[in-house]
Amino acid sequence: MRLSAEFIAGVMAGGVLGYLVDGLAGTKPWGLIVCLILGFCAGMLNLMRAAGLAKPARYDEKP
């Protein structure tokens, strides 16, 4: 359940941000398309981090 929420949150955030950019800049539908693609990428990255396949956002390697 957490993995699906991580992915959906990224895509939804990108969609909302793209919709707002389109409304403010008047660039329909390009802002929505670009932000949805970025949201998809962010969702996939969060999904891989939650599954343990990628390093966490802050990876401090101490000697």
CHARMM-style PDB file with segment names, atoms N, HN, CA, C and O in Angstrom:
ATOM      1  N   MET     1       0.828  -1.194   0.000  1.00  0.00      PROA
ATOM      2  CA  MET     1       0.000   0.000   0.000  1.00  0.00      PROA
ATOM      3  C   MET     1       0.873   1.260   0.000  1.00  0.00      PROA
ATOM      4  O   MET     1       0.546   2.239  -0.670  1.00  0.00      PROA
ATOM      5  N   ARG     2       1.979   1.238   0.747  1.00  0.00      PROA
ATOM      6  HN  ARG     2       2.245   0.442   1.292  1.00  0.00      PROA
ATOM      7  CA  ARG     2       2.850   2.404   0.803  1.00  0.00      PROA
ATOM      8  C   ARG     2       3.497   2.668  -0.556  1.00  0.00      PROA
ATOM      9  O   ARG     2       3.650   3.821  -0.959  1.00  0.00      PROA
ATOM     10  N   LEU     3       3.874   1.611  -1.256  1.00  0.00      PROA
ATOM     11  HN  LEU     3       3.750   0.674  -0.928  1.00  0.00      PROA
ATOM     12  CA  LEU     3       4.537   1.785  -2.541  1.00  0.00      PROA
ATOM     13  C   LEU     3       3.610   2.445  -3.559  1.00  0.00      PROA
ATOM     14  O   LEU     3       4.033   3.326  -4.308  1.00  0.00      PROA
ATOM     15  N   SER     4       2.367   2.027  -3.585  1.00  0.00      PROA
ATOM     16  HN  SER     4       2.023   1.312  -2.976  1.00  0.00      PROA
ATOM     17  CA  SER     4       1.429   2.649  -4.524  1.00  0.00      PROA
ATOM     18  C   SER     4       1.143   4.095  -4.141  1.00  0.00      PROA
ATOM     19  O   SER     4       0.964   4.941  -5.017  1.00  0.00      PROA
ATOM     20  N   ALA     5       1.098   4.388  -2.850  1.00  0.00      PROA
ATOM     21  HN  ALA     5       1.243   3.701  -2.138  1.00  0.00      PROA
ATOM     22  CA  ALA     5       0.868   5.766  -2.409  1.00  0.00      PROA
ATOM     23  C   ALA     5       2.047   6.659  -2.777  1.00  0.00      PROA
ATOM     24  O   ALA     5       1.849   7.818  -3.142  1.00  0.00      PROA
ATOM     25  N   GLU     6       3.265   6.140  -2.688  1.00  0.00      PROA
ATOM     26  HN  GLU     6       3.425   5.199  -2.392  1.00  0.00      PROA
ATOM     27  CA  GLU     6       4.444   6.908  -3.074  1.00  0.00      PROA
ATOM     28  C   GLU     6       4.381   7.294  -4.554  1.00  0.00      PROA
ATOM     29  O   GLU     6       4.674   8.432  -4.918  1.00  0.00      PROA
ATOM     30  N   PHE     7       3.999   6.343  -5.396  1.00  0.00      PROA
ATOM     31  HN  PHE     7       3.760   5.418  -5.101  1.00  0.00      PROA
ATOM     32  CA  PHE     7       3.942   6.604  -6.833  1.00  0.00      PROA
ATOM     33  C   PHE     7       2.805   7.560  -7.187  1.00  0.00      PROA
ATOM     34  O   PHE     7       3.001   8.511  -7.943  1.00  0.00      PROA
ATOM     35  N   ILE     8       1.628   7.307  -6.643  1.00  0.00      PROA
ATOM     36  HN  ILE     8       1.469   6.535  -6.028  1.00  0.00      PROA
ATOM     37  CA  ILE     8       0.462   8.139  -6.954  1.00  0.00      PROA
ATOM     38  C   ILE     8       0.663   9.567  -6.465  1.00  0.00      PROA
ATOM     39  O   ILE     8       0.231  10.511  -7.127  1.00  0.00      PROA
ATOM     40  N   ALA     9       1.307   9.739  -5.323  1.00  0.00      PROA
ATOM     41  HN  ALA     9       1.657   8.972  -4.785  1.00  0.00      PROA
ATOM     42  CA  ALA     9       1.543  11.084  -4.795  1.00  0.00      PROA
ATOM     43  C   ALA     9       2.438  11.892  -5.732  1.00  0.00      PROA
ATOM     44  O   ALA     9       2.198  13.081  -5.942  1.00  0.00      PROA
ATOM     45  N   GLY    10       3.454  11.267  -6.288  1.00  0.00      PROA
ATOM     46  HN  GLY    10       3.650  10.302  -6.117  1.00  0.00      PROA
ATOM     47  CA  GLY    10       4.338  11.970  -7.212  1.00  0.00      PROA
ATOM     48  C   GLY    10       3.619  12.405  -8.478  1.00  0.00      PROA
ATOM     49  O   GLY    10       3.790  13.533  -8.940  1.00  0.00      PROA
ATOM     50  N   VAL    11       2.823  11.518  -9.033  1.00  0.00      PROA
ATOM     51  HN  VAL    11       2.684  10.602  -8.658  1.00  0.00      PROA
ATOM     52  CA  VAL    11       2.097  11.839 -10.262  1.00  0.00      PROA
ATOM     53  C   VAL    11       1.027  12.897 -10.001  1.00  0.00      PROA
ATOM     54  O   VAL    11       0.845  13.805 -10.811  1.00  0.00      PROA
ATOM     55  N   MET    12       0.322  12.786  -8.884  1.00  0.00      PROA
ATOM     56  HN  MET    12       0.470  12.048  -8.226  1.00  0.00      PROA
ATOM     57  CA  MET    12      -0.720  13.769  -8.570  1.00  0.00      PROA
ATOM     58  C   MET    12      -0.115  15.152  -8.306  1.00  0.00      PROA
ATOM     59  O   MET    12      -0.660  16.164  -8.746  1.00  0.00      PROA
ATOM     60  N   ALA    13       0.996  15.191  -7.597  1.00  0.00      PROA
ATOM     61  HN  ALA    13       1.438  14.368  -7.240  1.00  0.00      PROA
ATOM     62  CA  ALA    13       1.649  16.480  -7.337  1.00  0.00      PROA
ATOM     63  C   ALA    13       2.103  17.129  -8.642  1.00  0.00      PROA
ATOM     64  O   ALA    13       1.963  18.340  -8.818  1.00  0.00      PROA
ATOM     65  N   GLY    14       2.643  16.330  -9.551  1.00  0.00      PROA
ATOM     66  HN  GLY    14       2.756  15.347  -9.409  1.00  0.00      PROA
ATOM     67  CA  GLY    14       3.039  16.857 -10.852  1.00  0.00      PROA
ATOM     68  C   GLY    14       1.850  17.363 -11.650  1.00  0.00      PROA
ATOM     69  O   GLY    14       1.941  18.396 -12.312  1.00  0.00      PROA
ATOM     70  N   GLY    15       0.741  16.647 -11.592  1.00  0.00      PROA
ATOM     71  HN  GLY    15       0.667  15.807 -11.053  1.00  0.00      PROA
ATOM     72  CA  GLY    15      -0.466  17.072 -12.307  1.00  0.00      PROA
ATOM     73  C   GLY    15      -1.028  18.372 -11.775  1.00  0.00      PROA
ATOM     74  O   GLY    15      -1.400  19.257 -12.545  1.00  0.00      PROA
ATOM     75  N   VAL    16      -1.090  18.488 -10.469  1.00  0.00      PROA
ATOM     76  HN  VAL    16      -0.787  17.769  -9.843  1.00  0.00      PROA
ATOM     77  CA  VAL    16      -1.613  19.717  -9.864  1.00  0.00      PROA
ATOM     78  C   VAL    16      -0.689  20.895 -10.166  1.00  0.00      PROA
ATOM     79  O   VAL    16      -1.153  21.982 -10.512  1.00  0.00      PROA
ATOM     80  N   LEU    17       0.605  20.677 -10.036  1.00  0.00      PROA
ATOM     81  HN  LEU    17       0.982  19.794  -9.755  1.00  0.00      PROA
ATOM     82  CA  LEU    17       1.559  21.737 -10.326  1.00  0.00      PROA
ATOM     83  C   LEU    17       1.483  22.159 -11.797  1.00  0.00      PROA
ATOM     84  O   LEU    17       1.533  23.350 -12.104  1.00  0.00      PROA
ATOM     85  N   GLY    18       1.363  21.200 -12.690  1.00  0.00      PROA
ATOM     86  HN  GLY    18       1.322  20.232 -12.441  1.00  0.00      PROA
ATOM     87  CA  GLY    18       1.245  21.508 -14.110  1.00  0.00      PROA
ATOM     88  C   GLY    18      -0.033  22.261 -14.435  1.00  0.00      PROA
ATOM     89  O   GLY    18      -0.030  23.173 -15.262  1.00  0.00      PROA
ATOM     90  N   TYR    19      -1.117  21.884 -13.790  1.00  0.00      PROA
ATOM     91  HN  TYR    19      -1.119  21.144 -13.118  1.00  0.00      PROA
ATOM     92  CA  TYR    19      -2.393  22.586 -13.996  1.00  0.00      PROA
ATOM     93  C   TYR    19      -2.287  24.045 -13.539  1.00  0.00      PROA
ATOM     94  O   TYR    19      -2.789  24.949 -14.206  1.00  0.00      PROA
ATOM     95  N   LEU    20      -1.634  24.262 -12.404  1.00  0.00      PROA
ATOM     96  HN  LEU    20      -1.226  23.528 -11.862  1.00  0.00      PROA
ATOM     97  CA  LEU    20      -1.454  25.623 -11.904  1.00  0.00      PROA
ATOM     98  C   LEU    20      -0.535  26.444 -12.813  1.00  0.00      PROA
ATOM     99  O   LEU    20      -0.789  27.623 -13.059  1.00  0.00      PROA
ATOM    100  N   VAL    21       0.518  25.820 -13.302  1.00  0.00      PROA
ATOM    101  HN  VAL    21       0.724  24.863 -13.101  1.00  0.00      PROA
ATOM    102  CA  VAL    21       1.425  26.521 -14.216  1.00  0.00      PROA
ATOM    103  C   VAL    21       0.678  26.919 -15.485  1.00  0.00      PROA
ATOM    104  O   VAL    21       0.837  28.036 -15.978  1.00  0.00      PROA
ATOM    105  N   ASP    22      -0.130  26.012 -16.008  1.00  0.00      PROA
ATOM    106  HN  ASP    22      -0.259  25.105 -15.607  1.00  0.00      PROA
ATOM    107  CA  ASP    22      -0.915  26.319 -17.209  1.00  0.00      PROA
ATOM    108  C   ASP    22      -1.890  27.455 -16.964  1.00  0.00      PROA
ATOM    109  O   ASP    22      -2.073  28.316 -17.825  1.00  0.00      PROA
ATOM    110  N   GLY    23      -2.508  27.464 -15.815  1.00  0.00      PROA
ATOM    111  HN  GLY    23      -2.360  26.764 -15.115  1.00  0.00      PROA
ATOM    112  CA  GLY    23      -3.461  28.521 -15.507  1.00  0.00      PROA
ATOM    113  C   GLY    23      -2.802  29.883 -15.374  1.00  0.00      PROA
ATOM    114  O   GLY    23      -3.366  30.894 -15.793  1.00  0.00      PROA
ATOM    115  N   LEU    24      -1.610  29.912 -14.792  1.00  0.00      PROA
ATOM    116  HN  LEU    24      -1.153  29.090 -14.452  1.00  0.00      PROA
ATOM    117  CA  LEU    24      -0.917  31.183 -14.598  1.00  0.00      PROA
ATOM    118  C   LEU    24      -0.206  31.667 -15.856  1.00  0.00      PROA
ATOM    119  O   LEU    24      -0.205  32.864 -16.147  1.00  0.00      PROA
ATOM    120  N   ALA    25       0.395  30.751 -16.599  1.00  0.00      PROA
ATOM    121  HN  ALA    25       0.394  29.779 -16.363  1.00  0.00      PROA
ATOM    122  CA  ALA    25       1.190  31.148 -17.753  1.00  0.00      PROA
ATOM    123  C   ALA    25       0.406  31.086 -19.065  1.00  0.00      PROA
ATOM    124  O   ALA    25       0.834  31.659 -20.067  1.00  0.00      PROA
ATOM    125  N   GLY    26      -0.724  30.403 -19.066  1.00  0.00      PROA
ATOM    126  HN  GLY    26      -1.071  29.938 -18.252  1.00  0.00      PROA
ATOM    127  CA  GLY    26      -1.512  30.280 -20.283  1.00  0.00      PROA
ATOM    128  C   GLY    26      -0.851  29.418 -21.343  1.00  0.00      PROA
ATOM    129  O   GLY    26      -0.936  29.721 -22.533  1.00  0.00      PROA
ATOM    130  N   THR    27      -0.198  28.353 -20.926  1.00  0.00      PROA
ATOM    131  HN  THR    27      -0.128  28.107 -19.959  1.00  0.00      PROA
ATOM    132  CA  THR    27       0.532  27.486 -21.850  1.00  0.00      PROA
ATOM    133  C   THR    27      -0.142  26.135 -22.037  1.00  0.00      PROA
ATOM    134  O   THR    27       0.532  25.133 -22.279  1.00  0.00      PROA
ATOM    135  N   LYS    28      -1.453  26.098 -21.929  1.00  0.00      PROA
ATOM    136  HN  LYS    28      -2.001  26.912 -21.732  1.00  0.00      PROA
ATOM    137  CA  LYS    28      -2.153  24.809 -22.007  1.00  0.00      PROA
ATOM    138  C   LYS    28      -1.815  24.086 -23.285  1.00  0.00      PROA
ATOM    139  O   LYS    28      -1.777  24.734 -24.331  1.00  0.00      PROA
ATOM    140  N   PRO    29      -1.576  22.832 -23.282  1.00  0.00      PROA
ATOM    141  CA  PRO    29      -1.446  21.839 -22.223  1.00  0.00      PROA
ATOM    142  C   PRO    29      -0.010  21.518 -21.859  1.00  0.00      PROA
ATOM    143  O   PRO    29       0.234  20.526 -21.172  1.00  0.00      PROA
ATOM    144  N   TRP    30       0.952  22.325 -22.295  1.00  0.00      PROA
ATOM    145  HN  TRP    30       0.753  23.131 -22.853  1.00  0.00      PROA
ATOM    146  CA  TRP    30       2.354  21.959 -22.154  1.00  0.00      PROA
ATOM    147  C   TRP    30       2.843  21.899 -20.717  1.00  0.00      PROA
ATOM    148  O   TRP    30       3.629  21.014 -20.379  1.00  0.00      PROA
ATOM    149  N   GLY    31       2.413  22.791 -19.882  1.00  0.00      PROA
ATOM    150  HN  GLY    31       1.775  23.510 -20.156  1.00  0.00      PROA
ATOM    151  CA  GLY    31       2.827  22.749 -18.486  1.00  0.00      PROA
ATOM    152  C   GLY    31       2.351  21.478 -17.801  1.00  0.00      PROA
ATOM    153  O   GLY    31       3.080  20.871 -17.015  1.00  0.00      PROA
ATOM    154  N   LEU    32       1.122  21.084 -18.106  1.00  0.00      PROA
ATOM    155  HN  LEU    32       0.530  21.577 -18.744  1.00  0.00      PROA
ATOM    156  CA  LEU    32       0.568  19.861 -17.521  1.00  0.00      PROA
ATOM    157  C   LEU    32       1.326  18.635 -18.011  1.00  0.00      PROA
ATOM    158  O   LEU    32       1.636  17.742 -17.223  1.00  0.00      PROA
ATOM    159  N   ILE    33       1.622  18.587 -19.291  1.00  0.00      PROA
ATOM    160  HN  ILE    33       1.370  19.313 -19.931  1.00  0.00      PROA
ATOM    161  CA  ILE    33       2.332  17.432 -19.843  1.00  0.00      PROA
ATOM    162  C   ILE    33       3.725  17.308 -19.243  1.00  0.00      PROA
ATOM    163  O   ILE    33       4.126  16.226 -18.816  1.00  0.00      PROA
ATOM    164  N   VAL    34       4.458  18.404 -19.209  1.00  0.00      PROA
ATOM    165  HN  VAL    34       4.132  19.283 -19.556  1.00  0.00      PROA
ATOM    166  CA  VAL    34       5.830  18.380 -18.685  1.00  0.00      PROA
ATOM    167  C   VAL    34       5.831  18.017 -17.198  1.00  0.00      PROA
ATOM    168  O   VAL    34       6.633  17.193 -16.760  1.00  0.00      PROA
ATOM    169  N   CYS    35       4.941  18.626 -16.429  1.00  0.00      PROA
ATOM    170  HN  CYS    35       4.289  19.296 -16.785  1.00  0.00      PROA
ATOM    171  CA  CYS    35       4.908  18.355 -14.986  1.00  0.00      PROA
ATOM    172  C   CYS    35       4.410  16.940 -14.681  1.00  0.00      PROA
ATOM    173  O   CYS    35       4.828  16.347 -13.686  1.00  0.00      PROA
ATOM    174  N   LEU    36       3.528  16.390 -15.513  1.00  0.00      PROA
ATOM    175  HN  LEU    36       3.188  16.872 -16.321  1.00  0.00      PROA
ATOM    176  CA  LEU    36       3.117  14.997 -15.319  1.00  0.00      PROA
ATOM    177  C   LEU    36       4.284  14.047 -15.568  1.00  0.00      PROA
ATOM    178  O   LEU    36       4.454  13.066 -14.844  1.00  0.00      PROA
ATOM    179  N   ILE    37       5.079  14.333 -16.580  1.00  0.00      PROA
ATOM    180  HN  ILE    37       4.941  15.130 -17.169  1.00  0.00      PROA
ATOM    181  CA  ILE    37       6.249  13.491 -16.843  1.00  0.00      PROA
ATOM    182  C   ILE    37       7.244  13.584 -15.692  1.00  0.00      PROA
ATOM    183  O   ILE    37       7.787  12.570 -15.254  1.00  0.00      PROA
ATOM    184  N   LEU    38       7.487  14.815 -15.197  1.00  0.00      PROA
ATOM    185  HN  LEU    38       7.047  15.639 -15.553  1.00  0.00      PROA
ATOM    186  CA  LEU    38       8.378  14.979 -14.053  1.00  0.00      PROA
ATOM    187  C   LEU    38       7.814  14.306 -12.799  1.00  0.00      PROA
ATOM    188  O   LEU    38       8.562  13.720 -12.015  1.00  0.00      PROA
ATOM    189  N   GLY    39       6.504  14.390 -12.615  1.00  0.00      PROA
ATOM    190  HN  GLY    39       5.897  14.866 -13.252  1.00  0.00      PROA
ATOM    191  CA  GLY    39       5.866  13.720 -11.486  1.00  0.00      PROA
ATOM    192  C   GLY    39       5.973  12.215 -11.578  1.00  0.00      PROA
ATOM    193  O   GLY    39       6.148  11.538 -10.565  1.00  0.00      PROA
ATOM    194  N   PHE    40       5.869  11.682 -12.794  1.00  0.00      PROA
ATOM    195  HN  PHE    40       5.728  12.233 -13.617  1.00  0.00      PROA
ATOM    196  CA  PHE    40       6.037  10.244 -12.999  1.00  0.00      PROA
ATOM    197  C   PHE    40       7.450   9.822 -12.624  1.00  0.00      PROA
ATOM    198  O   PHE    40       7.642   8.807 -11.954  1.00  0.00      PROA
ATOM    199  N   CYS    41       8.448  10.607 -13.059  1.00  0.00      PROA
ATOM    200  HN  CYS    41       8.292  11.432 -13.603  1.00  0.00      PROA
ATOM    201  CA  CYS    41       9.843  10.294 -12.721  1.00  0.00      PROA
ATOM    202  C   CYS    41      10.082  10.380 -11.220  1.00  0.00      PROA
ATOM    203  O   CYS    41      10.761   9.529 -10.646  1.00  0.00      PROA
ATOM    204  N   ALA    42       9.528  11.400 -10.587  1.00  0.00      PROA
ATOM    205  HN  ALA    42       8.977  12.092 -11.053  1.00  0.00      PROA
ATOM    206  CA  ALA    42       9.685  11.542  -9.140  1.00  0.00      PROA
ATOM    207  C   ALA    42       8.986  10.399  -8.408  1.00  0.00      PROA
ATOM    208  O   ALA    42       9.499   9.892  -7.410  1.00  0.00      PROA
ATOM    209  N   GLY    43       7.829   9.998  -8.898  1.00  0.00      PROA
ATOM    210  HN  GLY    43       7.412  10.410  -9.708  1.00  0.00      PROA
ATOM    211  CA  GLY    43       7.113   8.874  -8.291  1.00  0.00      PROA
ATOM    212  C   GLY    43       7.890   7.576  -8.410  1.00  0.00      PROA
ATOM    213  O   GLY    43       7.926   6.781  -7.471  1.00  0.00      PROA
ATOM    214  N   MET    44       8.513   7.359  -9.560  1.00  0.00      PROA
ATOM    215  HN  MET    44       8.483   8.005 -10.323  1.00  0.00      PROA
ATOM    216  CA  MET    44       9.318   6.150  -9.733  1.00  0.00      PROA
ATOM    217  C   MET    44      10.547   6.164  -8.819  1.00  0.00      PROA
ATOM    218  O   MET    44      10.919   5.136  -8.254  1.00  0.00      PROA
ATOM    219  N   LEU    45      11.171   7.338  -8.679  1.00  0.00      PROA
ATOM    220  HN  LEU    45      10.868   8.173  -9.138  1.00  0.00      PROA
ATOM    221  CA  LEU    45      12.326   7.444  -7.791  1.00  0.00      PROA
ATOM    222  C   LEU    45      11.914   7.193  -6.339  1.00  0.00      PROA
ATOM    223  O   LEU    45      12.607   6.477  -5.617  1.00  0.00      PROA
ATOM    224  N   ASN    46      10.801   7.771  -5.908  1.00  0.00      PROA
ATOM    225  HN  ASN    46      10.237   8.353  -6.495  1.00  0.00      PROA
ATOM    226  CA  ASN    46      10.309   7.525  -4.551  1.00  0.00      PROA
ATOM    227  C   ASN    46       9.952   6.061  -4.351  1.00  0.00      PROA
ATOM    228  O   ASN    46      10.183   5.501  -3.279  1.00  0.00      PROA
ATOM    229  N   LEU    47       9.396   5.450  -5.369  1.00  0.00      PROA
ATOM    230  HN  LEU    47       9.208   5.905  -6.240  1.00  0.00      PROA
ATOM    231  CA  LEU    47       9.043   4.037  -5.301  1.00  0.00      PROA
ATOM    232  C   LEU    47      10.285   3.175  -5.118  1.00  0.00      PROA
ATOM    233  O   LEU    47      10.288   2.251  -4.305  1.00  0.00      PROA
ATOM    234  N   MET    48      11.333   3.473  -5.866  1.00  0.00      PROA
ATOM    235  HN  MET    48      11.331   4.224  -6.527  1.00  0.00      PROA
ATOM    236  CA  MET    48      12.572   2.705  -5.740  1.00  0.00      PROA
ATOM    237  C   MET    48      13.238   2.941  -4.388  1.00  0.00      PROA
ATOM    238  O   MET    48      13.805   2.017  -3.805  1.00  0.00      PROA
ATOM    239  N   ARG    49      13.171   4.179  -3.887  1.00  0.00      PROA
ATOM    240  HN  ARG    49      12.710   4.929  -4.360  1.00  0.00      PROA
ATOM    241  CA  ARG    49      13.742   4.449  -2.563  1.00  0.00      PROA
ATOM    242  C   ARG    49      12.972   3.722  -1.472  1.00  0.00      PROA
ATOM    243  O   ARG    49      13.580   3.181  -0.549  1.00  0.00      PROA
ATOM    244  N   ALA    50      11.652   3.697  -1.558  1.00  0.00      PROA
ATOM    245  HN  ALA    50      11.157   4.137  -2.308  1.00  0.00      PROA
ATOM    246  CA  ALA    50      10.843   3.020  -0.547  1.00  0.00      PROA
ATOM    247  C   ALA    50      11.057   1.514  -0.580  1.00  0.00      PROA
ATOM    248  O   ALA    50      10.976   0.849   0.453  1.00  0.00      PROA
ATOM    249  N   ALA    51      11.333   0.972  -1.774  1.00  0.00      PROA
ATOM    250  HN  ALA    51      11.399   1.512  -2.613  1.00  0.00      PROA
ATOM    251  CA  ALA    51      11.558  -0.468  -1.900  1.00  0.00      PROA
ATOM    252  C   ALA    51      12.990  -0.856  -1.548  1.00  0.00      PROA
ATOM    253  O   ALA    51      13.313  -2.040  -1.450  1.00  0.00      PROA
ATOM    254  N   GLY    52      13.854   0.156  -1.358  1.00  0.00      PROA
ATOM    255  HN  GLY    52      13.592   1.117  -1.438  1.00  0.00      PROA
ATOM    256  CA  GLY    52      15.232  -0.138  -0.991  1.00  0.00      PROA
ATOM    257  C   GLY    52      16.136  -0.396  -2.179  1.00  0.00      PROA
ATOM    258  O   GLY    52      17.240  -0.912  -2.003  1.00  0.00      PROA
ATOM    259  N   LEU    53      15.706  -0.056  -3.375  1.00  0.00      PROA
ATOM    260  HN  LEU    53      14.809   0.363  -3.518  1.00  0.00      PROA
ATOM    261  CA  LEU    53      16.504  -0.283  -4.575  1.00  0.00      PROA
ATOM    262  C   LEU    53      17.395   0.903  -4.927  1.00  0.00      PROA
ATOM    263  O   LEU    53      18.270   0.790  -5.786  1.00  0.00      PROA
ATOM    264  N   ALA    54      17.179   2.030  -4.274  1.00  0.00      PROA
ATOM    265  HN  ALA    54      16.468   2.122  -3.577  1.00  0.00      PROA
ATOM    266  CA  ALA    54      17.991   3.222  -4.525  1.00  0.00      PROA
ATOM    267  C   ALA    54      18.399   3.821  -3.186  1.00  0.00      PROA
ATOM    268  O   ALA    54      17.786   3.542  -2.155  1.00  0.00      PROA
ATOM    269  N   LYS    55      19.435   4.642  -3.214  1.00  0.00      PROA
ATOM    270  HN  LYS    55      19.933   4.868  -4.051  1.00  0.00      PROA
ATOM    271  CA  LYS    55      19.907   5.274  -1.993  1.00  0.00      PROA
ATOM    272  C   LYS    55      18.868   6.271  -1.496  1.00  0.00      PROA
ATOM    273  O   LYS    55      18.129   6.844  -2.298  1.00  0.00      PROA
ATOM    274  N   PRO    56      18.801   6.486  -0.189  1.00  0.00      PROA
ATOM    275  CA  PRO    56      17.897   7.525   0.343  1.00  0.00      PROA
ATOM    276  C   PRO    56      18.286   8.909  -0.177  1.00  0.00      PROA
ATOM    277  O   PRO    56      19.370   9.091  -0.732  1.00  0.00      PROA
ATOM    278  N   ALA    57      17.402   9.868   0.004  1.00  0.00      PROA
ATOM    279  HN  ALA    57      16.521   9.720   0.454  1.00  0.00      PROA
ATOM    280  CA  ALA    57      17.629  11.220  -0.494  1.00  0.00      PROA
ATOM    281  C   ALA    57      18.887  11.821   0.123  1.00  0.00      PROA
ATOM    282  O   ALA    57      19.672  12.466  -0.572  1.00  0.00      PROA
ATOM    283  N   ARG    58      19.079  11.617   1.396  1.00  0.00      PROA
ATOM    284  HN  ARG    58      18.441  11.093   1.961  1.00  0.00      PROA
ATOM    285  CA  ARG    58      20.291  12.104   2.078  1.00  0.00      PROA
ATOM    286  C   ARG    58      21.130  10.890   2.455  1.00  0.00      PROA
ATOM    287  O   ARG    58      20.821  10.171   3.405  1.00  0.00      PROA
ATOM    288  N   TYR    59      22.163  10.683   1.714  1.00  0.00      PROA
ATOM    289  HN  TYR    59      22.414  11.267   0.941  1.00  0.00      PROA
ATOM    290  CA  TYR    59      23.035   9.545   1.959  1.00  0.00      PROA
ATOM    291  C   TYR    59      24.362  10.070   2.461  1.00  0.00      PROA
ATOM    292  O   TYR    59      25.179  10.559   1.682  1.00  0.00      PROA
ATOM    293  N   ASP    60      24.576   9.970   3.748  1.00  0.00      PROA
ATOM    294  HN  ASP    60      23.912   9.573   4.382  1.00  0.00      PROA
ATOM    295  CA  ASP    60      25.815  10.437   4.375  1.00  0.00      PROA
ATOM    296  C   ASP    60      26.724   9.226   4.621  1.00  0.00      PROA
ATOM    297  O   ASP    60      26.430   8.360   5.445  1.00  0.00      PROA
ATOM    298  N   GLU    61      27.815   9.199   3.894  1.00  0.00      PROA
ATOM    299  HN  GLU    61      28.054   9.904   3.225  1.00  0.00      PROA
ATOM    300  CA  GLU    61      28.759   8.119   4.072  1.00  0.00      PROA
ATOM    301  C   GLU    61      29.885   8.604   4.958  1.00  0.00      PROA
ATOM    302  O   GLU    61      30.659   9.481   4.574  1.00  0.00      PROA
ATOM    303  N   LYS    62      29.973   8.035   6.136  1.00  0.00      PROA
ATOM    304  HN  LYS    62      29.344   7.322   6.448  1.00  0.00      PROA
ATOM    305  CA  LYS    62      30.986   8.458   7.095  1.00  0.00      PROA
ATOM    306  C   LYS    62      32.195   7.536   6.995  1.00  0.00      PROA
ATOM    307  O   LYS    62      32.057   6.315   6.921  1.00  0.00      PROA
ATOM    308  N   PRO    63      33.375   8.138   6.995  1.00  0.00      PROA
ATOM    309  CA  PRO    63      34.597   7.313   6.874  1.00  0.00      PROA
ATOM    310  C   PRO    63      34.873   6.475   8.083  1.00  0.00      PROA
ATOM    311  OT1 PRO    63      35.861   5.741   8.113  1.00  0.00      PROA
TER     312      PRO     63
END
